[in-house]
Amino acid sequence: MQLSIVIPAWNEEKLLPSTLSAIRTAAELSLSPAGIGWELIVCDNNSTDRTAELARGAGARVVFEPLNQIGRARNTGAASAGGDWILFVDADSLPSPALFADLARTLQDDKVLGGGSLLRMETDHPGAQFILNFWGFISRRLKYAAGSFLFVRNAAFQESGGFDPALFAAEEIDLCKRLKKIARRQRRRMVILCGHPMETSARKLTMHSAAAHFAFMLRTALSGGRTLRRKEACAIWYDGQR
């Protein structure tokens, strides 16, 4: 069995080295002993810093996506994936060996089509725990995987059409809806790993006010999701702050 680990990265020279180091350590300790081969693919999403150089230095294969959009970057990375499974991990996240051990067991279950993990953040930001708890409830109940840790059979990802390039946010929810339909047809299931939540960065919560996040969610709800298709309406995620 082979797992392709795809990391989309746009100007991530500050955090990408730690992410790649964490992934490599977790893979060597938990995937390799389970007989799962793995490869690291970084999609450089038109970075202007040392993202690509640092990725190559860490032993990752680097591919390039010129249009600055995370869904496109994930799709471009997946297009070069040779694994039976694809795992998408964001460039500001730190999966642990324990999480990868849970993943290794899950990948060997023929009834699983894909899934994700609960998340955690090392921060005292007042809104962080509320957001994580709310997302965790939605994720467990509806089997939606956060884009920062989403795994899927490669064949199912290709059948689904991948991430919708028209979406600038919530693209993982859209993908999970389509994957759930494929899972039902194949009599498989989506799963959310809960035992060892993955640590991910709280930088967007600290760089933008709670009011800004609330306003984004309100505009999205009132527009019926149409704002997700306009990059300027998703400035929280595309303002370039790192």
Long-range contacts (C-beta under 8 A, 24 or more apart in sequence): 1-35, 1-36, 1-37, 1-84, 1-85, 1-107, 1-108, 2-36, 2-37, 2-38, 2-39, 2-82, 2-83, 2-84, 2-85, 3-31, 3-36, 3-37, 3-38, 3-39, 3-83, 3-84, 3-85, 3-86, 3-87, 3-107, 3-151, 4-38, 4-39, 4-41, 4-78, 4-81, 4-82, 4-83, 4-85, 4-86, 4-87, 4-154, 5-38, 5-39, 5-40, 5-41, 5-86, 5-87, 5-89, 6-41, 6-42, 6-43, 6-74, 6-77, 6-78, 6-81, 6-86, 6-87, 6-88, 6-89, 7-40, 7-41, 7-42, 7-43, 7-55, 7-60, 7-77, 7-88, 7-89, 7-90, 7-91, 8-43, 8-45, 8-65, 8-70, 8-73, 8-74, 8-77, 8-88, 8-90, 8-91, 9-42, 9-43, 9-44, 9-45, 9-47, 9-51, 9-55, 9-73, 9-91, 10-44, 10-45, 10-46, 10-47, 10-51, 10-68, 10-70, 10-73, 10-91, 11-47, 11-48, 11-49, 11-51, 11-240, 11-242, 12-47, 12-49, 12-51, 12-91, 12-92, 12-242, 13-47, 13-49, 13-50, 13-51, 13-54, 14-242, 15-91, 15-92, 15-201, 15-242, 16-42, 16-51, 16-54, 16-55, 16-58, 16-91, 17-54, 17-58, 18-94, 19-89, 19-90, 19-91, 19-92, 19-93, 19-94, 20-54, 20-55, 20-58, 20-59, 20-60, 21-58, 22-94, 22-95, 22-96, 23-89, 23-95, 24-58, 24-59, 25-97, 26-95, 26-96, 26-97, 26-99, 26-100, 27-100, 29-97, 29-100, 29-101, 30-97, 30-98, 30-100, 30-101, 30-103, 30-104, 31-100, 31-103, 31-104, 34-101, 34-104, 34-105, 34-108, 36-104, 36-107, 37-83, 38-83, 39-81, 39-82, 39-83, 41-77, 41-80, 41-81, 42-77, 42-91, 43-73, 43-74, 43-76, 43-77, 45-69, 45-70, 45-72, 45-73, 68-238, 69-165, 69-168, 69-231, 70-147, 70-163, 70-168, 70-171, 70-237, 71-162, 71-163, 71-164, 71-165, 71-167, 71-168, 71-171, 72-163, 72-165, 74-147, 74-162, 74-163, 74-171, 75-162, 75-163, 75-165, 78-154, 78-157, 78-162, 81-154, 83-154, 84-153, 84-154, 85-151, 85-152, 85-153, 85-154, 86-151, 86-152, 86-153, 86-154, 86-157, 87-149, 87-150, 87-151, 88-147, 88-148, 88-149, 88-150, 88-151, 89-148, 89-149, 90-147, 90-148, 90-149, 90-200, 92-148, 92-200, 92-201, 92-203, 93-148, 93-149, 93-198, 93-199, 93-200, 93-201, 94-198, 94-199, 94-200, 95-149, 95-198, 96-196, 96-198, 96-199, 98-195, 98-196, 99-149, 99-193, 99-195, 99-196, 99-197, 99-198, 102-193, 102-195, 102-196, 103-151, 103-193, 106-151, 106-191, 106-193, 107-151, 110-188, 111-187, 111-188, 111-189, 112-188, 112-189, 112-190, 112-191, 113-152, 113-153, 113-156, 113-179, 113-182, 113-183, 113-186, 113-188, 113-189, 113-190, 114-145, 114-150, 114-151, 114-152, 114-153, 114-156, 114-157, 114-179, 114-183, 114-190, 114-191, 115-143, 115-145, 115-150, 115-151, 115-152, 115-190, 115-191, 115-192, 115-193, 116-144, 116-145, 116-146, 116-149, 116-150, 116-151, 116-192, 116-193, 117-145, 117-146, 117-149, 117-192, 117-193, 117-194, 117-196, 117-197, 117-198, 118-192, 118-193, 118-194, 118-197, 118-198, 119-146, 119-148, 119-149, 119-197, 119-198, 119-199, 119-200, 120-197, 120-198, 120-199, 120-200, 121-199, 121-200, 121-201, 121-202, 121-205, 122-199, 122-202, 123-202, 123-205, 123-206, 125-202, 125-205, 125-206, 126-210, 127-205, 127-210, 127-213, 128-202, 128-205, 131-205, 131-213, 139-192, 140-192, 140-194, 142-176, 143-176, 143-180, 143-189, 143-190, 143-191, 143-192, 144-172, 144-173, 144-176, 145-172, 145-176, 145-190, 145-192, 146-172, 146-200, 147-171, 147-172, 148-198, 148-200, 149-198, 149-200, 150-175, 150-176, 152-179, 156-182, 156-183, 156-186, 166-229, 167-228, 167-229, 168-228, 168-229, 168-230, 168-231, 168-233, 168-234, 168-237, 168-238, 169-220, 169-228, 169-234, 169-237, 170-220, 170-225, 170-228, 203-241, 203-242, 204-236, 204-237, 207-241, 208-236, 212-236
